[in-house]
Amino acid sequence: MEYNMKTIEPVKLPPSDVEAEESLLAEVINGGFKAFDNAEQTIQDEEAFYDFKCKHLWSALRRLRQREEEYSLVTIADEAKK
C-alpha cells in the first residue's frame, strides 16, 4: 500500500511580542481610564493582540470602561470570567 505524502510547509505567523502586549495591558490597568483612552486611539479592538489571553483581557477592560467601572483586581477578574 502506497501513501501520497504532501509536503507540509511551515506556517508563517504574524510578528508578535507577547511581552509588549502584557506590558501595555499592565500600563492600562495601572493608569486607569485615561491610559485606556490613550491606548484605544491606537488599538481599535482586541484583534490588535496576538496572544489570546491579552485579547480577552483587553475586551474585559473595554467592557469595564464602557460601564465606567473602576479597574481593580476584583472588577477585572470578575469581568474576565464572562
Steps between C-alpha positions, in 0.01 A plus 500: 500500500640839399430833659525833329659728756462870434771736601410698806605860467588700808228729625591866499382676812452875514762689698412505866643600835296358786721678754418835340129415501513408868694817582247715320211336687680549832545868422132533410393329822731717709409819313124450509253652256735771373761238406231284338368794298853582380570139404164464328597773253746250353342168596159491336403153621634182654618372161802728542627245754664174395470318833153367582530587869592858411205523259269375773638743759471796259135410438436486875668838552295649216172375650593644841592830335169515316316453831744736676582237763833571665784260424596281794612141538146404598314680218748385235499139620119494513467654155760265351291201612218610270 
